[in-house]
Amino acid sequence: MPASPSSSRPSSPSSPSSSSSRKALLACAGVAVAAALMGLVSWQASTLDKTPARSSSSAAEPRPSGSDPAAGLAQLARRDAGDKLALGRADAPVVLIEYSDFKCGYCGKFARDTEPELIKKYVEDGTLRIEWRNFPIFGAESEAAAKAAWAAGQQDRFRQFHEAAYAPGAKEKGFGGARLLELAREAGVPDLERFQRDMAGDAAAAALAKDREEGHRIGVSSTPSFLVGGQPIAGAQPYGAFAAVIDQAKANARAAAGAGVGAGTGAGR
């Protein structure tokens, strides 16, 4: 999926280290809006074909020609009440899935400028659930920060760690071991020794691999990338872009629920 002007992709390894960040930013900013829109279409249309078929003892049935790609993407919502990296009710009518990297500047922009408004407007009233997916694309420090965020979550401090890691100027300080420990302190993680063990453990690596595999499978190639009720949104778009999709997804969920109730009532007559 091509990057939008408000999403980030890793810079080329051949770029000089002194200018790689600047070149990556310019490259992102230079991508045409039309290309981003084409990327959304490609991502959405190809998802069902990339999803592994479920095992079955019978022959696979042909997919109906009218299959809705967004419906397939919507099924990626885990709705796990025990997910410590998620925010909002597990039974919320709309789920926003975010694929993000703590070293991504545009991810930070979304976290600071847009997400708080979405939380206040839609999460607090039960409409929206936000599910985080670690999708590190900027190398070893990105992966370390992802595991650290997961480890903070095991002590119910993911949101606080998320806020600290995306604070203005935070990514410029890097995400080395000492810095991650400092962020954990800022986030109020109570047991720092456990935090370090969890961060280095197999469970953190497995959780990261699961998120990353999911993103690659549906074609995510830049951050931040989102699914809102199964509808892809590329980049740190303004609040209004998210609100419009959330409102439509909520209306669709209500219509589907109403149709289900009607069908059940009719069947009982």
N, C-alpha and C positions, 0 to 999 in steps of 0.2 A: 504494500500500500504506500504510494508516494507520500512524502511528508507534506503537511500543510505549512503555511507560513508561521503557524504557532505550534509547531511540533519539532522535536529534535531527533537527529539521527547521529550515530557515531561517525567521527571524522575518519578520513582515510589514513591507514597506518603509515603511508608514504609521506604525509604532510609533515613539515618541520614542526617540532614540538612547540616552538615559541609562538606559532601562529595558528595551531590546529583549532583552538576554540573559536577564534575569530572567523576562520574559514568555514567551520561547521555552521556558525550562526548565519553567515552570509549565504551559504548554500541553502539553508532552510528558508531564509527570507526571500530567496529568489525563485522559489517554486511557484508556478502559476496556480491560481485557484482552480482553474479547469482541471489541471492534473490531479489536484487533491480530490475533486469530486469524482473523477474517473476512478481514483483509487478506492473510494468508498464503494462505488458500484462493483468493482472487481472483488473487493474483500467480502462484501455481502453475498454476491452471487456465487462465489466459490466455496463458501463455508461448508455447506452441506456435503459437497463432494470431498472435502478434506477431512470430515469427521469420520473416524473409523466406524465401520458397520458393527452393530451389536451382534454378539455371537448368538446363533440360533440353530436348532437342529433341523429346521426346515429351510427350503430355498428362500433367498431374499426376494421380497416382493418388489416390483418396479416402483420407483418413486413417482407419485402423481405429478403430472405436468404442472399443476397449479401450486406446488409446494412453495411456501413462503420462506425465503432465506432468513428473514428477521425472526421468524418463529424458531428456527433452528438455533440461531444465535442466542435467543432469549433463554434457551434451555441450559446455557452455560452458567446461569445464576445458580449458585450452590445452595443458598438459603439455609445454611447451617447455623442453627441457633448458638452453637458453641464456637463459631468463627471469631477469634479474638482480633482479627484485622478488619472486621466488618462493622458498619455503623447503621443502626436502624432496625426496625422490626423484620424478623425473618419472613413474615407473611405480608410485607408491604406490597401493594399492587404493582409497583415499578422498582426494578433493580438497575442501578448504575454500576457497571463493572469498569474499573479503571486499571489500565496497564501503565505502570509508571516506573521511573528511575529517580533516585534521590540526587543524582548528579545532573539531572535535566533541568535547565533553567525555565523552560516553559511549563514543566510539571510544577515547579515552585510557584510560578505565576498563577496557575490554576488553583493551587492549594491556598494561596494567600488572598486572591482577588475574587474567585468565583465560588469555590466550594463552601466557604462560610455562609454565603447567601443561600445556596442550595440546601444546606443543613437547616438553616433557620426557617426557610419557607416550606420545604418538603419533607425533610427527615423528621423534624419535631412534630409534625401533624400526622405522621404515620404513612404518608404517601410513598416515600422513597427509602430504599435501602442502598447503601454504598458498599460495594465489595471491592477490596483492594487486591490487585495482583502484582507481585514483584516482577518487574520486567527490566532487569539491568542490561544496558547496552553499551556502557562506557567503561568497561574493563573491570579490573580486580576491585577497585574501591567501590564501584557500583554494586558489585556482588556482596562485598563486605557490609555495606550499608543496608542492603536488602535483608541479609541474615540478622543484622543487628535489630532492624525494625521488627522482624519476626520474633526475636528473642525478647524484646521489650513487650511485645504483645502477650507473651506467655505469662507476664506478670501484670497484665491489664494496663499497660502503659503505651500501647501502640499509637493512639491518637496524640499523646503528649510527645512521643518521640518524633512522629510525623511532623508535628508543628515545629519542634526544635530544629529538625533537619532541613526544613523548608523555610526557616526564618531568613530574612534578608541578609545576604553575605555568608550564610552558613556553608554553602557548597564550595565557596572559594577557600575555605579553611581545610578542605579535603576530608576524607573519611578513613584516615589511618586508625590503627588500633586505639591509640590514646585519645584521639578525637571522638571516636565512637563511644568510648567510656565516658567522656565528658558529656556527650549528648544524652547518654543514659541517665547521668546524674541530673541534668537539666529536666529530663522527662519525669523524674521522681521514681525511677525504677528502684524498688526497695532492696533487692538482693543483687548486688553487682557481681558477686562471684558466680551466682547462678546464671546471671545474664551472660557472662563470658563463656560459661560452659555451654549454655544453650546455643549461643551464636556459633560456636565451633563444632556443634554436634551434628550427627547424621540427620536428625529430624529437621533442622533448619535447612540443610542441603536438599533434603527430599521435598520440602515445601516449596523451595525456590524452583527446583526442577519441574515440579508440577505446574506452577504458574507459568513458567517460561515455555514449557511444551504446549500448553493451551494457547498462549499467544502466538507462537510460531505456527501452530496448526491452522489458525484462522487467518493468518496472513499479517499479523501486526509486525511492522518494521520500524516504527518510530514512536516516540513518546512525547506527550501523553496520548494514548488512544483509549476510546471509551465505547462501551455498548450501553445504550439506555433503552431498556425494554426490548433489546435485540437490535436496535437501530444504531449503526456505527456513527460515531462523531470523531473526527480527527483533529487533534491539536487543542490548545487552550483557548477554545472559543469563548465569546462573552456569555454572560449569564443568560441573556435572552435566547440564545441558540439552544442551551440546555433546557430552559424552562418550556420552550415550545414543544420539544420532543417529549419531555416528562408529562406535560399536560395531555398530549395526544395519546401517549402510552397509558396514562391513567384512564382516559375515556375508553380506549380499546379494552382495557381490563374490565371496566364496568360493564361494557357491552357484552363481553364474553361471559361474564358471571351472570348477567341477566338472561342471556340465551340459554345458559346451562340450567338456571332455575326454571325457565319456561319449558324447556324440554323435559325436565324431571316431572313437572306438574302435569304436562300433557301425557306422559307415559303412565301416570298413576290413575288416569281417568278410565 
